[in-house]
Structures are given as C-alpha cells and as structure tokens.
Amino acid sequence: QVQLVESGGGLVQAGGSLRLSCAASGRTFSSYAMAWFRQAPGKEREFVTAISRGGTSTYYADSVKGRFTISRDNAKNTVYLQMNSLKPEDTAVYYCAAYGGSNRSGYLLSRLGISQYDHWGQGTQVAVSA
C-alpha cells in the first residue's frame, strides 16, 4: 500500500512560482510511475504531467508545457512539480497519483484514465491571483 501526501500549495500572484511535493510512504516508490492532476471548481479532474518509474520519460499537458516541470527523487520517495509563470487559470486543487502497472512512457501515462491510477493523495490547493 502506498500513501501519498502533497504539500507546497498556496496563494501566489500571476507570474509567480510554486513547488509542489508529493511524499510517498512504503519501500516500493520506484516501482510506480507518478503523475500530477488538477481539478478546478466546477470542472473535471484533468491530467497535468507524468513521469516514468525511473524518471527518464515525462509528458505534459499543452496548457502547462514550458512552464511546469515534473521530477522525482526515488531515494526520497518524492515527486515534485515546479510551476513557473503561473496564470489564474492554473488555480485548482492539485493531486499526485501513482500507477503501479506496466512500465510506461510519460505519453502513455497521459493516456490512462483517472481510474487506472492506483493511489491518490488528498490534494493541495493552488490559487493564482491576477
């Protein structure tokens, strides 16, 4: 069983930066691909970015490409989301998720349905003011 705990959310002005962290419990973190999703009020949860087990493959939604960077430290059981040049439309609750199935590239991870991810964190709020 893997438990995920996000942190690092907050309120920031447009153009600012935040770094989210997702700490995982357990000894099998490196066997999970990881992803970040977000959900804005009144909208469906959407894919943001994903990273493969070893960290060699990543993929980003078009809306965040060039502004967000996902990374992981398997020694620390943590995945990060560096968010730069934030926009008001980035306001949402951000969730990290773990996928324990077959080893996939970041692109193939982006094609998975939400229900195919095995474990989810409780979410962290990000609010970007204009």
BALOBA-1460 file (C-alpha; in Angstrom, 3 decimals):
// residues 130
<rec num="1" residu="q" x="0.000" y="0.000" z="0.000"/>
<rec num="2" residu="v" x="1.267" y="3.436" z="-0.905"/>
<rec num="3" residu="q" x="0.135" y="6.621" z="0.792"/>
<rec num="4" residu="l" x="0.694" y="9.941" z="-0.924"/>
<rec num="5" residu="v" x="0.838" y="13.311" z="0.796"/>
<rec num="6" residu="e" x="1.041" y="16.531" z="-1.210"/>
<rec num="7" residu="s" x="2.395" y="19.808" z="0.087"/>
<rec num="8" residu="g" x="3.562" y="23.177" z="-1.182"/>
<rec num="9" residu="g" x="0.325" y="24.707" z="-2.370"/>
<rec num="10" residu="g" x="-0.668" y="28.261" z="-1.603"/>
<rec num="11" residu="l" x="-1.644" y="31.657" z="-2.952"/>
<rec num="12" residu="v" x="0.623" y="33.335" z="-5.482"/>
<rec num="13" residu="q" x="0.362" y="36.230" z="-7.897"/>
<rec num="14" residu="a" x="0.247" y="35.676" z="-11.622"/>
<rec num="15" residu="g" x="3.751" y="35.190" z="-12.970"/>
<rec num="16" residu="g" x="4.959" y="33.677" z="-9.718"/>
<rec num="17" residu="s" x="6.206" y="30.200" z="-8.912"/>
<rec num="18" residu="l" x="5.367" y="27.339" z="-6.585"/>
<rec num="19" residu="r" x="6.926" y="23.950" z="-5.995"/>
<rec num="20" residu="l" x="4.649" y="21.110" z="-5.031"/>
<rec num="21" residu="s" x="5.914" y="17.953" z="-3.377"/>
<rec num="22" residu="c" x="4.312" y="14.560" z="-3.052"/>
<rec num="23" residu="a" x="5.829" y="12.267" z="-0.465"/>
<rec num="24" residu="a" x="5.103" y="8.556" z="-0.692"/>
<rec num="25" residu="s" x="5.199" y="6.013" z="2.079"/>
<rec num="26" residu="g" x="6.436" y="2.486" z="1.581"/>
<rec num="27" residu="r" x="9.504" y="0.942" z="0.018"/>
<rec num="28" residu="t" x="8.194" y="0.439" z="-3.493"/>
<rec num="29" residu="f" x="8.054" y="4.044" z="-4.710"/>
<rec num="30" residu="s" x="10.445" y="3.357" z="-7.584"/>
<rec num="31" residu="s" x="8.072" y="0.742" z="-8.973"/>
<rec num="32" residu="y" x="5.377" y="3.375" z="-9.536"/>
<rec num="33" residu="a" x="5.039" y="5.869" z="-12.302"/>
<rec num="34" residu="m" x="3.786" y="9.176" z="-10.952"/>
<rec num="35" residu="a" x="1.512" y="11.897" z="-12.241"/>
<rec num="36" residu="w" x="0.000" y="15.202" z="-11.269"/>
<rec num="37" residu="f" x="-3.622" y="16.047" z="-11.934"/>
<rec num="38" residu="r" x="-5.627" y="19.130" z="-11.076"/>
<rec num="39" residu="q" x="-9.255" y="19.973" z="-10.557"/>
<rec num="40" residu="a" x="-10.655" y="23.474" z="-10.756"/>
<rec num="41" residu="p" x="-14.035" y="24.352" z="-9.211"/>
<rec num="42" residu="g" x="-16.872" y="23.050" z="-11.334"/>
<rec num="43" residu="k" x="-14.543" y="21.213" z="-13.695"/>
<rec num="44" residu="e" x="-13.410" y="17.655" z="-14.145"/>
<rec num="45" residu="r" x="-10.065" y="16.455" z="-12.887"/>
<rec num="46" residu="e" x="-7.501" y="16.821" z="-15.650"/>
<rec num="47" residu="f" x="-4.070" y="15.448" z="-16.380"/>
<rec num="48" residu="v" x="-1.162" y="17.842" z="-15.885"/>
<rec num="49" residu="t" x="2.047" y="15.820" z="-16.191"/>
<rec num="50" residu="a" x="3.533" y="12.377" z="-15.621"/>
<rec num="51" residu="i" x="6.923" y="10.800" z="-15.087"/>
<rec num="52" residu="s" x="8.041" y="7.226" z="-15.599"/>
<rec num="53" residu="r" x="9.349" y="4.988" z="-12.841"/>
<rec num="54" residu="g" x="12.979" y="5.824" z="-13.421"/>
<rec num="55" residu="g" x="12.348" y="9.453" z="-14.249"/>
<rec num="56" residu="t" x="13.633" y="9.217" z="-17.802"/>
<rec num="57" residu="s" x="10.344" y="9.919" z="-19.545"/>
<rec num="58" residu="t" x="7.974" y="12.806" z="-18.898"/>
<rec num="59" residu="y" x="4.927" y="14.262" z="-20.593"/>
<rec num="60" residu="y" x="3.000" y="17.489" z="-20.131"/>
<rec num="61" residu="a" x="-0.428" y="18.783" z="-20.980"/>
<rec num="62" residu="d" x="-0.237" y="21.512" z="-23.597"/>
<rec num="63" residu="s" x="-1.597" y="24.032" z="-21.111"/>
<rec num="64" residu="v" x="1.470" y="23.724" z="-18.855"/>
<rec num="65" residu="k" x="4.210" y="22.771" z="-21.302"/>
<rec num="66" residu="g" x="7.227" y="25.016" z="-20.942"/>
<rec num="67" residu="r" x="6.074" y="26.342" z="-17.554"/>
<rec num="68" residu="f" x="5.828" y="23.247" z="-15.332"/>
<rec num="69" residu="t" x="8.496" y="20.633" z="-14.639"/>
<rec num="70" residu="i" x="7.959" y="17.245" z="-13.026"/>
<rec num="71" residu="s" x="10.814" y="15.417" z="-11.343"/>
<rec num="72" residu="r" x="11.278" y="12.628" z="-8.848"/>
<rec num="73" residu="d" x="13.799" y="11.532" z="-6.270"/>
<rec num="74" residu="n" x="13.403" y="7.821" z="-5.705"/>
<rec num="75" residu="a" x="15.825" y="7.887" z="-2.792"/>
<rec num="76" residu="k" x="13.499" y="10.321" z="-1.021"/>
<rec num="77" residu="n" x="10.254" y="8.710" z="-2.218"/>
<rec num="78" residu="t" x="9.153" y="12.090" z="-3.514"/>
<rec num="79" residu="v" x="7.853" y="13.554" z="-6.746"/>
<rec num="80" residu="y" x="7.936" y="17.283" z="-7.396"/>
<rec num="81" residu="l" x="6.076" y="19.734" z="-9.572"/>
<rec num="82" residu="q" x="7.874" y="23.005" z="-10.233"/>
<rec num="83" residu="m" x="5.364" y="25.548" z="-11.503"/>
<rec num="84" residu="n" x="6.629" y="28.771" z="-13.058"/>
<rec num="85" residu="s" x="4.901" y="31.647" z="-14.815"/>
<rec num="86" residu="l" x="1.673" y="30.777" z="-13.071"/>
<rec num="87" residu="k" x="-1.609" y="32.008" z="-14.501"/>
<rec num="88" residu="p" x="-5.006" y="32.485" z="-12.868"/>
<rec num="89" residu="e" x="-6.268" y="29.543" z="-14.919"/>
<rec num="90" residu="d" x="-3.810" y="27.304" z="-13.062"/>
<rec num="91" residu="t" x="-5.933" y="27.738" z="-9.929"/>
<rec num="92" residu="a" x="-7.053" y="24.288" z="-8.803"/>
<rec num="93" residu="v" x="-6.560" y="21.531" z="-6.299"/>
<rec num="94" residu="y" x="-3.503" y="19.575" z="-7.371"/>
<rec num="95" residu="y" x="-3.329" y="15.833" z="-6.797"/>
<rec num="96" residu="c" x="-0.489" y="13.399" z="-7.199"/>
<rec num="97" residu="a" x="-1.236" y="9.868" z="-8.313"/>
<rec num="98" residu="a" x="0.699" y="6.625" z="-8.540"/>
<rec num="99" residu="y" x="0.428" y="3.996" z="-11.274"/>
<rec num="100" residu="g" x="1.758" y="0.556" z="-10.480"/>
<rec num="101" residu="g" x="1.079" y="-1.212" z="-13.763"/>
<rec num="102" residu="s" x="3.420" y="-1.932" z="-16.621"/>
<rec num="103" residu="n" x="6.333" y="0.392" z="-17.239"/>
<rec num="104" residu="r" x="5.084" y="3.196" z="-19.484"/>
<rec num="105" residu="s" x="6.411" y="6.324" z="-21.081"/>
<rec num="106" residu="g" x="5.154" y="9.700" z="-19.982"/>
<rec num="107" residu="y" x="2.967" y="9.936" z="-23.080"/>
<rec num="108" residu="l" x="1.301" y="6.572" z="-22.398"/>
<rec num="109" residu="l" x="0.787" y="7.571" z="-18.775"/>
<rec num="110" residu="s" x="-1.093" y="10.624" z="-20.016"/>
<rec num="111" residu="r" x="-3.467" y="8.316" z="-21.912"/>
<rec num="112" residu="l" x="-4.509" y="6.401" z="-18.803"/>
<rec num="113" residu="g" x="-7.897" y="7.020" z="-17.289"/>
<rec num="114" residu="i" x="-8.143" y="8.502" z="-13.836"/>
<rec num="115" residu="s" x="-9.493" y="5.219" z="-12.506"/>
<rec num="116" residu="q" x="-6.401" y="3.377" z="-13.706"/>
<rec num="117" residu="y" x="-4.158" y="5.153" z="-11.232"/>
<rec num="118" residu="d" x="-3.774" y="3.048" z="-8.108"/>
<rec num="119" residu="h" x="-3.187" y="5.606" z="-5.382"/>
<rec num="120" residu="w" x="-4.068" y="9.256" z="-4.865"/>
<rec num="121" residu="g" x="-3.088" y="11.977" z="-2.469"/>
<rec num="122" residu="q" x="-5.537" y="14.228" z="-0.692"/>
<rec num="123" residu="g" x="-4.691" y="17.256" z="-2.837"/>
<rec num="124" residu="t" x="-3.161" y="20.666" z="-2.231"/>
<rec num="125" residu="q" x="-4.780" y="23.959" z="-3.181"/>
<rec num="126" residu="v" x="-3.072" y="26.321" z="-5.595"/>
<rec num="127" residu="a" x="-4.589" y="29.757" z="-6.085"/>
<rec num="128" residu="v" x="-3.193" y="32.271" z="-8.567"/>
<rec num="129" residu="s" x="-4.383" y="35.857" z="-8.359"/>
<rec num="130" residu="a" x="-4.459" y="38.159" z="-11.355"/>
